[in-house]
Amino acid sequence: MDKDNQLNRLLALLFLTFVFCCLLYYLPDRMAGFSLKRVDLFSDLRASGPELPLDSLSQMWLKEDTMVVDSTALQQQAVEKAGIDSATLALRDSLYKALYAVAGADSAGTRIEDYSVGHVGLHRFFAALRDRADLGRPVRVAFLGDSFIEGDILVADFRSALQQRFGGRGVGFVPITSVAAQYRPTVKIASEGWKTWSMLTKPDSLPYTLSGMTFEAEAGEPTVTLEAANRYPELDSASCLKLIYERNVATRLCLTVNGRTDSLMTALPPTDSVRQYVYNGPVHKAEMRFRNTEGFRALGVVMEDSVGVSVDNYSLRGNSGMLLEQLDSASCRALNRIHTYDLIVLQYGLNIANDSILQYGWYGRRMEKAIRQVRQCFPTADVLLMGVSDRSRMENGTFCTMPSVLALLHAQRQTAKRAGILFWNTFGAMGGNNSMVRYVEKNWASKDYTHLGFGGGRELARVLVEAILAEMEFYEEAERQ
C-alpha cells in the first residue's frame, strides 16, 4: 500500500511539473523590468513558417512593385514644404541619383532613403538645426514606437549624440507614469493618485495625442515627482520644466523645485484643450502636488532647455503603429503650437511580424493612413519611418532570421515610397541576416531574440545619427550647386 501511495505521489508530481513547464510558454516577454525567454517544450513538433530561402524572398520582393504614386501631388507638397521651385527640385533629384549611383543600394542601412520628390524629406529638420539659435525654442524630435524603445533604449543615445553635437539638455517629455518607469535609467519618476487611459484599451472616447495615453486625477491630492538622472551628462539638469495638461476646471499646483523648503502655488488656467504650465529656472528635481483636481487630465512633464535639441520618447508597449490613425487632430495641433516638432520618427513592426505571414500589404496600407494622420496633425514636422529590426526564430536548434521580417521590411519601404517620406533600414543597420544573433552574443539584445538592450540601442543610435549627418552633408552640397 505504501509503495502504491509513493508511486501515485510521484506520478502526480511529474504531472504537475509537466503542466508547470507547459505554462511557461505563456510567459510575457517582460516581467518586472526583466526580459524573459519563452520555454517551448514542443518547439521541435511545431510546424515552422514558410521555408523559402531568404535570398529568394528578397528577389521576389525586389521584382514586385505595384505602387501607384501621385507624383504630381507629391511634387506640389515638396514645393510648398521646401519653398523651392521645380527646377531646383530636379537638380536635387539628379544629385541624389548620382549619390546613390556611387554609394549603391542602401542594403546596409547606412543612409537615409528619402522618397520625397526632390529629396527634401529633412528640409524642415535641417533648417531648424541651422537656425536653432534664433528659434526661441529647442529643435524637437519625437520618437514614436513600441517596447523596442521602451525605457529610452536607443532614444537615450540618439538624444545624447544630437545634444552633444547641437546643444540642448534634458530628457524631454515624460508621461505621468508608464510601465517602463521603474527601469528607465534616464529619469526617475514616481506618481500617485492617477488613472491611466490608453489608446490600446480605450481608443475611441478620448482625444489622444502622440503619447497615446492620458492621466486623469483621482480623488485626493495626486502627486508627481521627477528627478533627472546622471547616466548621460546632458540629463542631470535642464533650464525649463513644463507640465502639459489637456483638461482643467480649477486645479491648483504646488511645485517644489530641487528640494527647496519653499514651494510655488499657482492656479492652473481652466481649459478643454492642450496647454502647458512653464517654470523657468535650473531644474534637477521637481515635486508636484495637485489640489481641486475634479476633471483634471494631464499628459506629462517636460525637462528641456530653450536652445539646442530636445528628444521625446513616446513608447507604447504593444502598439503596432496603426493606432496613429486615431490621433485627435485638434488636440495634436494644440500640442504642436506649444510644443512644436521638427522631426517625427516612427519605429514599429515587432508587434506585427508573424512567422506564418509573408504578405504585409494590408499593414502597409494602414500605416500609410497613419502617416497621413501624423502629417496632418503635425504639419511642421518631417517624418522618418524606421524599418523593422531583425528578429530570430529557432530552426533545427539554431536561431536565425524570421523570413517574415524581410516581408514586413519590404512592405514598410513600399509604404514610405507611397507616402513620399524618409525610410531607414533598421534591419540593414543591425547587419542584416542573423544580426540579432550577433547582438545577443554581444549582450546587445535580450535572449528573446527580439528586443534590444542598451548596448544594442547605443550601436543603432550611432548608425542612425551618422546617417542623418551624412544626409545633412548632402543638403549642404546641394545648396552649394
Secondary structure, 3 states (H helix, E strand, C coil): CHHHHHHHHHHHHHHHHHHHHHHHHHCCCEECCEECCCCCCCCCCCCCCCCCCHHHHHHHHHHCCCCCCCHHHHHHHHHHHHCCCHHHHHHHHHHHHHHHHHHCCCCCCCCCEECCCCCCCCHHHHHHHHCHHHCCCCEEEEEEECHHHHHHCCHHHHHHHHHHHHCCCCCEEEECCCCCHHHCCCEEEEEECEEEEECCCCCCCCCCCCCCEEEEECCCCCEEEEEECCCCCCCCCEEEEEEEEEEECCCEEEEEECCCCCCEEEECCCECCCEEEEEEEEECEEEEEEECCCCCEEEEEEEECCCCEEEEEEECCCCCCHHHHHCCHHHHHHHHHHCCCCEEEEECCCCCCCCCCCCCHHHHHHHHHHHHHHHHHCCCCEEEEECCCCCEEEECCEEEECHHHHHHHHHHHHHHHHHCCEEECHHHHHCCCCHHHHHHHCCCECCCCCCECHHHHHHHHHHHHHHHHHHHHHHHHHHHC
